[in-house]
Amino acid sequence: MATFTVGEEVLFEDERYVVSEIDRTDGRYRLLATTPVGARVVWAPYAALRKLERYTTALDDTSRMAPRR
């Protein structure tokens, strides 16, 4: 299992997030992402996160976002 630090970008459910807090008692990370309508905040268990491939592999994680009008 990978470990992450606050400020590190991660993948959760095939979307890019940044770790904003680590809850060691419950074994989960607080994640933040930007959406067209504002911030998204989720809590995810340690095992549910994946490391980014350090920007060497293309990731189309913005195609689901609706264009701004």
PDB file of N, H, CA, C and O in Angstrom:
ATOM      1  N   MET A   1       0.841  -1.169   0.000  1.00  0.00           N
ATOM      2  CA  MET A   1       0.000   0.000   0.000  1.00  0.00           C
ATOM      3  C   MET A   1       0.894   1.243   0.000  1.00  0.00           C
ATOM      4  O   MET A   1       1.841   1.343   0.780  1.00  0.00           O
ATOM      5  N   ALA A   2       0.578   2.173  -0.876  1.00  0.00           N
ATOM      6  H   ALA A   2      -0.191   2.092  -1.510  1.00  0.00           H
ATOM      7  CA  ALA A   2       1.332   3.422  -0.958  1.00  0.00           C
ATOM      8  C   ALA A   2       0.899   4.369   0.153  1.00  0.00           C
ATOM      9  O   ALA A   2      -0.240   4.320   0.618  1.00  0.00           O
ATOM     10  N   THR A   3       1.810   5.222   0.569  1.00  0.00           N
ATOM     11  H   THR A   3       2.736   5.262   0.192  1.00  0.00           H
ATOM     12  CA  THR A   3       1.461   6.263   1.529  1.00  0.00           C
ATOM     13  C   THR A   3       1.643   7.618   0.861  1.00  0.00           C
ATOM     14  O   THR A   3       2.455   7.761  -0.054  1.00  0.00           O
ATOM     15  N   PHE A   4       0.899   8.598   1.311  1.00  0.00           N
ATOM     16  H   PHE A   4       0.240   8.482   2.054  1.00  0.00           H
ATOM     17  CA  PHE A   4       0.901   9.913   0.695  1.00  0.00           C
ATOM     18  C   PHE A   4       1.072  10.983   1.759  1.00  0.00           C
ATOM     19  O   PHE A   4       0.812  10.748   2.939  1.00  0.00           O
ATOM     20  N   THR A   5       1.511  12.163   1.331  1.00  0.00           N
ATOM     21  H   THR A   5       1.722  12.354   0.372  1.00  0.00           H
ATOM     22  CA  THR A   5       1.682  13.290   2.235  1.00  0.00           C
ATOM     23  C   THR A   5       0.707  14.399   1.863  1.00  0.00           C
ATOM     24  O   THR A   5       0.179  14.425   0.752  1.00  0.00           O
ATOM     25  N   VAL A   6       0.474  15.303   2.791  1.00  0.00           N
ATOM     26  H   VAL A   6       0.903  15.282   3.694  1.00  0.00           H
ATOM     27  CA  VAL A   6      -0.394  16.451   2.524  1.00  0.00           C
ATOM     28  C   VAL A   6       0.216  17.255   1.376  1.00  0.00           C
ATOM     29  O   VAL A   6       1.415  17.537   1.366  1.00  0.00           O
ATOM     30  N   GLY A   7      -0.626  17.618   0.413  1.00  0.00           N
ATOM     31  H   GLY A   7      -1.599  17.390   0.421  1.00  0.00           H
ATOM     32  CA  GLY A   7      -0.180  18.369  -0.753  1.00  0.00           C
ATOM     33  C   GLY A   7       0.123  17.509  -1.963  1.00  0.00           C
ATOM     34  O   GLY A   7       0.306  18.037  -3.059  1.00  0.00           O
ATOM     35  N   GLU A   8       0.182  16.201  -1.792  1.00  0.00           N
ATOM     36  H   GLU A   8       0.034  15.772  -0.901  1.00  0.00           H
ATOM     37  CA  GLU A   8       0.502  15.299  -2.899  1.00  0.00           C
ATOM     38  C   GLU A   8      -0.741  15.030  -3.745  1.00  0.00           C
ATOM     39  O   GLU A   8      -1.841  14.867  -3.217  1.00  0.00           O
ATOM     40  N   GLU A   9      -0.550  14.985  -5.066  1.00  0.00           N
ATOM     41  H   GLU A   9       0.344  15.117  -5.494  1.00  0.00           H
ATOM     42  CA  GLU A   9      -1.653  14.654  -5.965  1.00  0.00           C
ATOM     43  C   GLU A   9      -1.795  13.144  -6.061  1.00  0.00           C
ATOM     44  O   GLU A   9      -0.808  12.412  -6.125  1.00  0.00           O
ATOM     45  N   VAL A  10      -3.059  12.687  -6.068  1.00  0.00           N
ATOM     46  H   VAL A  10      -3.862  13.281  -6.016  1.00  0.00           H
ATOM     47  CA  VAL A  10      -3.358  11.257  -6.110  1.00  0.00           C
ATOM     48  C   VAL A  10      -4.535  11.015  -7.046  1.00  0.00           C
ATOM     49  O   VAL A  10      -5.230  11.951  -7.444  1.00  0.00           O
ATOM     50  N   LEU A  11      -4.748   9.755  -7.390  1.00  0.00           N
ATOM     51  H   LEU A  11      -4.184   8.995  -7.066  1.00  0.00           H
ATOM     52  CA  LEU A  11      -5.931   9.365  -8.148  1.00  0.00           C
ATOM     53  C   LEU A  11      -6.889   8.635  -7.219  1.00  0.00           C
ATOM     54  O   LEU A  11      -6.495   7.745  -6.465  1.00  0.00           O
ATOM     55  N   PHE A  12      -8.156   9.031  -7.289  1.00  0.00           N
ATOM     56  H   PHE A  12      -8.476   9.754  -7.901  1.00  0.00           H
ATOM     57  CA  PHE A  12      -9.218   8.374  -6.534  1.00  0.00           C
ATOM     58  C   PHE A  12     -10.409   8.270  -7.468  1.00  0.00           C
ATOM     59  O   PHE A  12     -10.906   9.282  -7.963  1.00  0.00           O
ATOM     60  N   GLU A  13     -10.868   7.050  -7.710  1.00  0.00           N
ATOM     61  H   GLU A  13     -10.465   6.228  -7.308  1.00  0.00           H
ATOM     62  CA  GLU A  13     -11.968   6.794  -8.646  1.00  0.00           C
ATOM     63  C   GLU A  13     -11.700   7.462  -9.998  1.00  0.00           C
ATOM     64  O   GLU A  13     -12.578   8.098 -10.580  1.00  0.00           O
ATOM     65  N   ASP A  14     -10.466   7.300 -10.479  1.00  0.00           N
ATOM     66  H   ASP A  14      -9.752   6.783 -10.005  1.00  0.00           H
ATOM     67  CA  ASP A  14     -10.000   7.796 -11.782  1.00  0.00           C
ATOM     68  C   ASP A  14     -10.060   9.313 -11.929  1.00  0.00           C
ATOM     69  O   ASP A  14     -10.106   9.820 -13.050  1.00  0.00           O
ATOM     70  N   GLU A  15     -10.060  10.035 -10.833  1.00  0.00           N
ATOM     71  H   GLU A  15     -10.023   9.623  -9.922  1.00  0.00           H
ATOM     72  CA  GLU A  15     -10.005  11.495 -10.872  1.00  0.00           C
ATOM     73  C   GLU A  15      -8.838  11.975 -10.023  1.00  0.00           C
ATOM     74  O   GLU A  15      -8.449  11.331  -9.049  1.00  0.00           O
ATOM     75  N   ARG A  16      -8.295  13.109 -10.410  1.00  0.00           N
ATOM     76  H   ARG A  16      -8.611  13.632 -11.201  1.00  0.00           H
ATOM     77  CA  ARG A  16      -7.139  13.679  -9.729  1.00  0.00           C
ATOM     78  C   ARG A  16      -7.586  14.524  -8.528  1.00  0.00           C
ATOM     79  O   ARG A  16      -8.474  15.368  -8.646  1.00  0.00           O
ATOM     80  N   TYR A  17      -6.961  14.283  -7.384  1.00  0.00           N
ATOM     81  H   TYR A  17      -6.239  13.598  -7.288  1.00  0.00           H
ATOM     82  CA  TYR A  17      -7.231  15.026  -6.153  1.00  0.00           C
ATOM     83  C   TYR A  17      -5.898  15.411  -5.522  1.00  0.00           C
ATOM     84  O   TYR A  17      -4.843  14.915  -5.919  1.00  0.00           O
ATOM     85  N   VAL A  18      -5.959  16.291  -4.544  1.00  0.00           N
ATOM     86  H   VAL A  18      -6.816  16.693  -4.221  1.00  0.00           H
ATOM     87  CA  VAL A  18      -4.792  16.598  -3.722  1.00  0.00           C
ATOM     88  C   VAL A  18      -5.137  16.235  -2.275  1.00  0.00           C
ATOM     89  O   VAL A  18      -6.246  16.493  -1.807  1.00  0.00           O
ATOM     90  N   VAL A  19      -4.180  15.640  -1.584  1.00  0.00           N
ATOM     91  H   VAL A  19      -3.279  15.431  -1.964  1.00  0.00           H
ATOM     92  CA  VAL A  19      -4.379  15.259  -0.184  1.00  0.00           C
ATOM     93  C   VAL A  19      -4.324  16.526   0.667  1.00  0.00           C
ATOM     94  O   VAL A  19      -3.350  17.277   0.607  1.00  0.00           O
ATOM     95  N   SER A  20      -5.374  16.764   1.462  1.00  0.00           N
ATOM     96  H   SER A  20      -6.165  16.154   1.511  1.00  0.00           H
ATOM     97  CA  SER A  20      -5.398  17.961   2.304  1.00  0.00           C
ATOM     98  C   SER A  20      -5.291  17.639   3.793  1.00  0.00           C
ATOM     99  O   SER A  20      -4.967  18.511   4.599  1.00  0.00           O
ATOM    100  N   GLU A  21      -5.561  16.392   4.154  1.00  0.00           N
ATOM    101  H   GLU A  21      -5.823  15.683   3.499  1.00  0.00           H
ATOM    102  CA  GLU A  21      -5.498  16.008   5.570  1.00  0.00           C
ATOM    103  C   GLU A  21      -5.371  14.493   5.657  1.00  0.00           C
ATOM    104  O   GLU A  21      -5.863  13.770   4.791  1.00  0.00           O
ATOM    105  N   ILE A  22      -4.714  14.024   6.700  1.00  0.00           N
ATOM    106  H   ILE A  22      -4.315  14.612   7.404  1.00  0.00           H
ATOM    107  CA  ILE A  22      -4.571  12.586   6.944  1.00  0.00           C
ATOM    108  C   ILE A  22      -5.195  12.270   8.298  1.00  0.00           C
ATOM    109  O   ILE A  22      -4.806  12.837   9.319  1.00  0.00           O
ATOM    110  N   ASP A  23      -6.159  11.367   8.298  1.00  0.00           N
ATOM    111  H   ASP A  23      -6.475  10.906   7.469  1.00  0.00           H
ATOM    112  CA  ASP A  23      -6.821  10.940   9.536  1.00  0.00           C
ATOM    113  C   ASP A  23      -6.267   9.565   9.907  1.00  0.00           C
ATOM    114  O   ASP A  23      -6.733   8.542   9.407  1.00  0.00           O
ATOM    115  N   ARG A  24      -5.292   9.556  10.769  1.00  0.00           N
ATOM    116  H   ARG A  24      -4.913  10.387  11.175  1.00  0.00           H
ATOM    117  CA  ARG A  24      -4.623   8.297  11.121  1.00  0.00           C
ATOM    118  C   ARG A  24      -5.491   7.391  11.996  1.00  0.00           C
ATOM    119  O   ARG A  24      -5.285   6.178  12.007  1.00  0.00           O
ATOM    120  N   THR A  25      -6.450   7.948  12.721  1.00  0.00           N
ATOM    121  H   THR A  25      -6.618   8.934  12.712  1.00  0.00           H
ATOM    122  CA  THR A  25      -7.310   7.104  13.566  1.00  0.00           C
ATOM    123  C   THR A  25      -8.266   6.268  12.739  1.00  0.00           C
ATOM    124  O   THR A  25      -8.503   5.104  13.060  1.00  0.00           O
ATOM    125  N   ASP A  26      -8.821   6.841  11.678  1.00  0.00           N
ATOM    126  H   ASP A  26      -8.628   7.787  11.417  1.00  0.00           H
ATOM    127  CA  ASP A  26      -9.771   6.109  10.834  1.00  0.00           C
ATOM    128  C   ASP A  26      -9.128   5.543   9.571  1.00  0.00           C
ATOM    129  O   ASP A  26      -9.794   4.842   8.809  1.00  0.00           O
ATOM    130  N   GLY A  27      -7.856   5.831   9.336  1.00  0.00           N
ATOM    131  H   GLY A  27      -7.316   6.400   9.956  1.00  0.00           H
ATOM    132  CA  GLY A  27      -7.162   5.289   8.171  1.00  0.00           C
ATOM    133  C   GLY A  27      -7.681   5.826   6.851  1.00  0.00           C
ATOM    134  O   GLY A  27      -7.976   5.062   5.932  1.00  0.00           O
ATOM    135  N   ARG A  28      -7.791   7.152   6.760  1.00  0.00           N
ATOM    136  H   ARG A  28      -7.551   7.773   7.507  1.00  0.00           H
ATOM    137  CA  ARG A  28      -8.302   7.727   5.521  1.00  0.00           C
ATOM    138  C   ARG A  28      -7.676   9.098   5.269  1.00  0.00           C
ATOM    139  O   ARG A  28      -7.109   9.733   6.159  1.00  0.00           O
ATOM    140  N   TYR A  29      -7.807   9.520   4.013  1.00  0.00           N
ATOM    141  H   TYR A  29      -8.267   9.005   3.290  1.00  0.00           H
ATOM    142  CA  TYR A  29      -7.307  10.815   3.577  1.00  0.00           C
ATOM    143  C   TYR A  29      -8.472  11.728   3.216  1.00  0.00           C
ATOM    144  O   TYR A  29      -9.486  11.272   2.688  1.00  0.00           O
ATOM    145  N   ARG A  30      -8.324  13.011   3.502  1.00  0.00           N
ATOM    146  H   ARG A  30      -7.501  13.382   3.932  1.00  0.00           H
ATOM    147  CA  ARG A  30      -9.277  14.027   3.035  1.00  0.00           C
ATOM    148  C   ARG A  30      -8.705  14.564   1.731  1.00  0.00           C
ATOM    149  O   ARG A  30      -7.561  15.015   1.681  1.00  0.00           O
ATOM    150  N   LEU A  31      -9.517  14.510   0.673  1.00  0.00           N
ATOM    151  H   LEU A  31     -10.447  14.144   0.714  1.00  0.00           H
ATOM    152  CA  LEU A  31      -9.068  14.886  -0.663  1.00  0.00           C
ATOM    153  C   LEU A  31      -9.844  16.085  -1.182  1.00  0.00           C
ATOM    154  O   LEU A  31     -11.023  16.253  -0.872  1.00  0.00           O
ATOM    155  N   LEU A  32      -9.178  16.915  -1.971  1.00  0.00           N
ATOM    156  H   LEU A  32      -8.220  16.778  -2.223  1.00  0.00           H
ATOM    157  CA  LEU A  32      -9.805  18.076  -2.595  1.00  0.00           C
ATOM    158  C   LEU A  32      -9.598  18.016  -4.100  1.00  0.00           C
ATOM    159  O   LEU A  32      -8.544  17.599  -4.581  1.00  0.00           O
ATOM    160  N   ALA A  33     -10.629  18.442  -4.842  1.00  0.00           N
ATOM    161  H   ALA A  33     -11.486  18.780  -4.452  1.00  0.00           H
ATOM    162  CA  ALA A  33     -10.538  18.550  -6.300  1.00  0.00           C
ATOM    163  C   ALA A  33     -11.310  19.785  -6.737  1.00  0.00           C
ATOM    164  O   ALA A  33     -12.206  20.250  -6.032  1.00  0.00           O
ATOM    165  N   THR A  34     -10.960  20.306  -7.892  1.00  0.00           N
ATOM    166  H   THR A  34     -10.233  19.929  -8.464  1.00  0.00           H
ATOM    167  CA  THR A  34     -11.667  21.444  -8.469  1.00  0.00           C
ATOM    168  C   THR A  34     -12.673  20.933  -9.482  1.00  0.00           C
ATOM    169  O   THR A  34     -12.366  20.041 -10.273  1.00  0.00           O
ATOM    170  N   THR A  35     -13.876  21.496  -9.460  1.00  0.00           N
ATOM    171  H   THR A  35     -14.125  22.221  -8.817  1.00  0.00           H
ATOM    172  CA  THR A  35     -14.915  21.156 -10.434  1.00  0.00           C
ATOM    173  C   THR A  35     -15.427  22.456 -11.046  1.00  0.00           C
ATOM    174  O   THR A  35     -15.101  23.534 -10.548  1.00  0.00           O
ATOM    175  N   PRO A  36     -16.215  22.380 -12.106  1.00  0.00           N
ATOM    176  CA  PRO A  36     -16.755  23.601 -12.710  1.00  0.00           C
ATOM    177  C   PRO A  36     -17.645  24.405 -11.756  1.00  0.00           C
ATOM    178  O   PRO A  36     -17.821  25.609 -11.944  1.00  0.00           O
ATOM    179  N   VAL A  37     -18.204  23.753 -10.742  1.00  0.00           N
ATOM    180  H   VAL A  37     -18.061  22.775 -10.590  1.00  0.00           H
ATOM    181  CA  VAL A  37     -19.103  24.455  -9.821  1.00  0.00           C
ATOM    182  C   VAL A  37     -18.466  24.717  -8.455  1.00  0.00           C
ATOM    183  O   VAL A  37     -19.149  25.175  -7.539  1.00  0.00           O
ATOM    184  N   GLY A  38     -17.204  24.441  -8.307  1.00  0.00           N
ATOM    185  H   GLY A  38     -16.649  24.069  -9.051  1.00  0.00           H
ATOM    186  CA  GLY A  38     -16.523  24.689  -7.039  1.00  0.00           C
ATOM    187  C   GLY A  38     -15.706  23.498  -6.585  1.00  0.00           C
ATOM    188  O   GLY A  38     -15.434  22.580  -7.358  1.00  0.00           O
ATOM    189  N   ALA A  39     -15.324  23.527  -5.332  1.00  0.00           N
ATOM    190  H   ALA A  39     -15.545  24.273  -4.705  1.00  0.00           H
ATOM    191  CA  ALA A  39     -14.469  22.469  -4.784  1.00  0.00           C
ATOM    192  C   ALA A  39     -15.265  21.211  -4.462  1.00  0.00           C
ATOM    193  O   ALA A  39     -16.441  21.276  -4.104  1.00  0.00           O
ATOM    194  N   ARG A  40     -14.605  20.072  -4.597  1.00  0.00           N
ATOM    195  H   ARG A  40     -13.650  20.019  -4.888  1.00  0.00           H
ATOM    196  CA  ARG A  40     -15.175  18.786  -4.179  1.00  0.00           C
ATOM    197  C   ARG A  40     -14.289  18.266  -3.051  1.00  0.00           C
ATOM    198  O   ARG A  40     -13.064  18.248  -3.169  1.00  0.00           O
ATOM    199  N   VAL A  41     -14.915  17.847  -1.968  1.00  0.00           N
ATOM    200  H   VAL A  41     -15.911  17.862  -1.872  1.00  0.00           H
ATOM    201  CA  VAL A  41     -14.196  17.310  -0.811  1.00  0.00           C
ATOM    202  C   VAL A  41     -14.706  15.900  -0.559  1.00  0.00           C
ATOM    203  O   VAL A  41     -15.913  15.684  -0.448  1.00  0.00           O
ATOM    204  N   VAL A  42     -13.793  14.943  -0.467  1.00  0.00           N
ATOM    205  H   VAL A  42     -12.813  15.119  -0.557  1.00  0.00           H
ATOM    206  CA  VAL A  42     -14.171  13.557  -0.167  1.00  0.00           C
ATOM    207  C   VAL A  42     -13.178  12.980   0.838  1.00  0.00           C
ATOM    208  O   VAL A  42     -12.043  13.445   0.945  1.00  0.00           O
ATOM    209  N   TRP A  43     -13.619  11.973   1.562  1.00  0.00           N
ATOM    210  H   TRP A  43     -14.541  11.596   1.475  1.00  0.00           H
ATOM    211  CA  TRP A  43     -12.742  11.185   2.426  1.00  0.00           C
ATOM    212  C   TRP A  43     -12.570   9.828   1.765  1.00  0.00           C
ATOM    213  O   TRP A  43     -13.549   9.219   1.333  1.00  0.00           O
ATOM    214  N   ALA A  44     -11.341   9.352   1.682  1.00  0.00           N
ATOM    215  H   ALA A  44     -10.546   9.846   2.032  1.00  0.00           H
ATOM    216  CA  ALA A  44     -11.070   8.076   1.024  1.00  0.00           C
ATOM    217  C   ALA A  44     -10.163   7.218   1.900  1.00  0.00           C
ATOM    218  O   ALA A  44      -9.223   7.729   2.508  1.00  0.00           O
ATOM    219  N   PRO A  45     -10.443   5.911   1.968  1.00  0.00           N
ATOM    220  CA  PRO A  45      -9.566   5.021   2.737  1.00  0.00           C
ATOM    221  C   PRO A  45      -8.197   4.903   2.072  1.00  0.00           C
ATOM    222  O   PRO A  45      -8.060   5.079   0.862  1.00  0.00           O
ATOM    223  N   TYR A  46      -7.200   4.606   2.880  1.00  0.00           N
ATOM    224  H   TYR A  46      -7.311   4.463   3.863  1.00  0.00           H
ATOM    225  CA  TYR A  46      -5.829   4.491   2.378  1.00  0.00           C
ATOM    226  C   TYR A  46      -5.729   3.633   1.118  1.00  0.00           C
ATOM    227  O   TYR A  46      -5.081   4.023   0.147  1.00  0.00           O
ATOM    228  N   ALA A  47      -6.362   2.480   1.135  1.00  0.00           N
ATOM    229  H   ALA A  47      -6.888   2.163   1.924  1.00  0.00           H
ATOM    230  CA  ALA A  47      -6.213   1.515   0.043  1.00  0.00           C
ATOM    231  C   ALA A  47      -6.891   1.946  -1.256  1.00  0.00           C
ATOM    232  O   ALA A  47      -6.637   1.349  -2.301  1.00  0.00           O
ATOM    233  N   ALA A  48      -7.743   2.962  -1.217  1.00  0.00           N
ATOM    234  H   ALA A  48      -7.950   3.448  -0.367  1.00  0.00           H
ATOM    235  CA  ALA A  48      -8.496   3.364  -2.410  1.00  0.00           C
ATOM    236  C   ALA A  48      -7.731   4.326  -3.313  1.00  0.00           C
ATOM    237  O   ALA A  48      -8.199   4.638  -4.409  1.00  0.00           O
ATOM    238  N   LEU A  49      -6.574   4.800  -2.880  1.00  0.00           N
ATOM    239  H   LEU A  49      -6.195   4.546  -1.990  1.00  0.00           H
ATOM    240  CA  LEU A  49      -5.834   5.796  -3.652  1.00  0.00           C
ATOM    241  C   LEU A  49      -4.732   5.162  -4.483  1.00  0.00           C
ATOM    242  O   LEU A  49      -4.175   4.121  -4.134  1.00  0.00           O
ATOM    243  N   ARG A  50      -4.435   5.827  -5.599  1.00  0.00           N
ATOM    244  H   ARG A  50      -4.888   6.672  -5.883  1.00  0.00           H
ATOM    245  CA  ARG A  50      -3.330   5.402  -6.465  1.00  0.00           C
ATOM    246  C   ARG A  50      -2.395   6.583  -6.683  1.00  0.00           C
ATOM    247  O   ARG A  50      -2.816   7.740  -6.689  1.00  0.00           O
ATOM    248  N   LYS A  51      -1.140   6.270  -6.859  1.00  0.00           N
ATOM    249  H   LYS A  51      -0.798   5.330  -6.854  1.00  0.00           H
ATOM    250  CA  LYS A  51      -0.158   7.307  -7.171  1.00  0.00           C
ATOM    251  C   LYS A  51      -0.323   7.766  -8.611  1.00  0.00           C
ATOM    252  O   LYS A  51      -0.680   6.982  -9.490  1.00  0.00           O
ATOM    253  N   LEU A  52      -0.060   9.041  -8.840  1.00  0.00           N
ATOM    254  H   LEU A  52       0.230   9.679  -8.126  1.00  0.00           H
ATOM    255  CA  LEU A  52       0.036   9.531 -10.210  1.00  0.00           C
ATOM    256  C   LEU A  52       1.328   8.989 -10.793  1.00  0.00           C
ATOM    257  O   LEU A  52       2.289   8.734 -10.068  1.00  0.00           O
ATOM    258  N   GLU A  53       1.346   8.816 -12.093  1.00  0.00           N
ATOM    259  H   GLU A  53       0.565   9.023 -12.682  1.00  0.00           H
ATOM    260  CA  GLU A  53       2.559   8.314 -12.726  1.00  0.00           C
ATOM    261  C   GLU A  53       3.515   9.450 -13.045  1.00  0.00           C
ATOM    262  O   GLU A  53       4.189   9.448 -14.074  1.00  0.00           O
ATOM    263  N   ARG A  54       3.558  10.404 -12.157  1.00  0.00           N
ATOM    264  H   ARG A  54       3.010  10.406 -11.321  1.00  0.00           H
ATOM    265  CA  ARG A  54       4.487  11.527 -12.228  1.00  0.00           C
ATOM    266  C   ARG A  54       4.468  12.245 -13.570  1.00  0.00           C
ATOM    267  O   ARG A  54       5.510  12.626 -14.103  1.00  0.00           O
ATOM    268  N   TYR A  55       3.281  12.420 -14.098  1.00  0.00           N
ATOM    269  H   TYR A  55       2.434  12.111 -13.665  1.00  0.00           H
ATOM    270  CA  TYR A  55       3.064  13.213 -15.308  1.00  0.00           C
ATOM    271  C   TYR A  55       3.737  12.639 -16.550  1.00  0.00           C
ATOM    272  O   TYR A  55       3.981  13.361 -17.516  1.00  0.00           O
ATOM    273  N   THR A  56       4.035  11.354 -16.527  1.00  0.00           N
ATOM    274  H   THR A  56       3.837  10.767 -15.742  1.00  0.00           H
ATOM    275  CA  THR A  56       4.640  10.742 -17.704  1.00  0.00           C
ATOM    276  C   THR A  56       3.619  10.001 -18.550  1.00  0.00           C
ATOM    277  O   THR A  56       3.890   9.685 -19.708  1.00  0.00           O
ATOM    278  N   THR A  57       2.462   9.722 -17.997  1.00  0.00           N
ATOM    279  H   THR A  57       2.242   9.979 -17.056  1.00  0.00           H
ATOM    280  CA  THR A  57       1.401   9.039 -18.716  1.00  0.00           C
ATOM    281  C   THR A  57       0.218   9.987 -18.851  1.00  0.00           C
ATOM    282  O   THR A  57      -0.224  10.582 -17.868  1.00  0.00           O
ATOM    283  N   ALA A  58      -0.290  10.126 -20.066  1.00  0.00           N
ATOM    284  H   ALA A  58       0.070   9.643 -20.864  1.00  0.00           H
ATOM    285  CA  ALA A  58      -1.432  11.020 -20.285  1.00  0.00           C
ATOM    286  C   ALA A  58      -2.637  10.531 -19.492  1.00  0.00           C
ATOM    287  O   ALA A  58      -2.886   9.329 -19.398  1.00  0.00           O
ATOM    288  N   LEU A  59      -3.373  11.464 -18.930  1.00  0.00           N
ATOM    289  H   LEU A  59      -3.171  12.440 -19.007  1.00  0.00           H
ATOM    290  CA  LEU A  59      -4.555  11.137 -18.143  1.00  0.00           C
ATOM    291  C   LEU A  59      -5.656  12.099 -18.538  1.00  0.00           C
ATOM    292  O   LEU A  59      -5.547  13.300 -18.291  1.00  0.00           O
ATOM    293  N   ASP A  60      -6.710  11.592 -19.146  1.00  0.00           N
ATOM    294  H   ASP A  60      -6.798  10.616 -19.347  1.00  0.00           H
ATOM    295  CA  ASP A  60      -7.813  12.441 -19.595  1.00  0.00           C
ATOM    296  C   ASP A  60      -8.845  12.529 -18.484  1.00  0.00           C
ATOM    297  O   ASP A  60      -9.930  11.958 -18.591  1.00  0.00           O
ATOM    298  N   ASP A  61      -8.506  13.246 -17.412  1.00  0.00           N
ATOM    299  H   ASP A  61      -7.624  13.710 -17.325  1.00  0.00           H
ATOM    300  CA  ASP A  61      -9.420  13.334 -16.279  1.00  0.00           C
ATOM    301  C   ASP A  61     -10.272  14.594 -16.310  1.00  0.00           C
ATOM    302  O   ASP A  61     -11.031  14.841 -15.374  1.00  0.00           O
ATOM    303  N   THR A  62     -10.165  15.395 -17.360  1.00  0.00           N
ATOM    304  H   THR A  62      -9.548  15.194 -18.121  1.00  0.00           H
ATOM    305  CA  THR A  62     -10.987  16.604 -17.453  1.00  0.00           C
ATOM    306  C   THR A  62     -12.060  16.494 -18.528  1.00  0.00           C
ATOM    307  O   THR A  62     -12.858  17.417 -18.688  1.00  0.00           O
ATOM    308  N   SER A  63     -12.101  15.406 -19.258  1.00  0.00           N
ATOM    309  H   SER A  63     -11.453  14.656 -19.128  1.00  0.00           H
ATOM    310  CA  SER A  63     -13.071  15.271 -20.353  1.00  0.00           C
ATOM    311  C   SER A  63     -14.509  15.224 -19.850  1.00  0.00           C
ATOM    312  O   SER A  63     -15.434  15.541 -20.598  1.00  0.00           O
ATOM    313  N   ARG A  64     -14.709  14.830 -18.587  1.00  0.00           N
ATOM    314  H   ARG A  64     -13.957  14.573 -17.980  1.00  0.00           H
ATOM    315  CA  ARG A  64     -16.067  14.756 -18.047  1.00  0.00           C
ATOM    316  C   ARG A  64     -16.582  16.103 -17.566  1.00  0.00           C
ATOM    317  O   ARG A  64     -17.765  16.247 -17.256  1.00  0.00           O
ATOM    318  N   MET A  65     -15.705  17.079 -17.505  1.00  0.00           N
ATOM    319  H   MET A  65     -14.745  16.962 -17.757  1.00  0.00           H
ATOM    320  CA  MET A  65     -16.113  18.399 -17.026  1.00  0.00           C
ATOM    321  C   MET A  65     -16.855  19.141 -18.136  1.00  0.00           C
ATOM    322  O   MET A  65     -16.397  19.183 -19.278  1.00  0.00           O
ATOM    323  N   ALA A  66     -17.991  19.718 -17.795  1.00  0.00           N
ATOM    324  H   ALA A  66     -18.362  19.684 -16.867  1.00  0.00           H
ATOM    325  CA  ALA A  66     -18.769  20.485 -18.770  1.00  0.00           C
ATOM    326  C   ALA A  66     -18.043  21.792 -19.076  1.00  0.00           C
ATOM    327  O   ALA A  66     -17.435  22.383 -18.183  1.00  0.00           O
ATOM    328  N   PRO A  67     -18.098  22.249 -20.323  1.00  0.00           N
ATOM    329  CA  PRO A  67     -17.441  23.516 -20.661  1.00  0.00           C
ATOM    330  C   PRO A  67     -18.132  24.684 -19.964  1.00  0.00           C
ATOM    331  O   PRO A  67     -19.343  24.672 -19.744  1.00  0.00           O
ATOM    332  N   ARG A  68     -17.337  25.684 -19.627  1.00  0.00           N
ATOM    333  H   ARG A  68     -16.353  25.694 -19.807  1.00  0.00           H
ATOM    334  CA  ARG A  68     -17.901  26.891 -19.005  1.00  0.00           C
ATOM    335  C   ARG A  68     -18.617  27.719 -20.042  1.00  0.00           C
ATOM    336  O   ARG A  68     -18.234  27.751 -21.212  1.00  0.00           O
ATOM    337  N   ARG A  69     -19.658  28.386 -19.598  1.00  0.00           N
ATOM    338  H   ARG A  69     -19.969  28.360 -18.648  1.00  0.00           H
ATOM    339  CA  ARG A  69     -20.414  29.248 -20.518  1.00  0.00           C
ATOM    340  C   ARG A  69     -20.294  30.676 -20.112  1.00  0.00           C
ATOM    341  O   ARG A  69     -20.860  31.553 -20.763  1.00  0.00           O
TER     342      ARG A  69
END
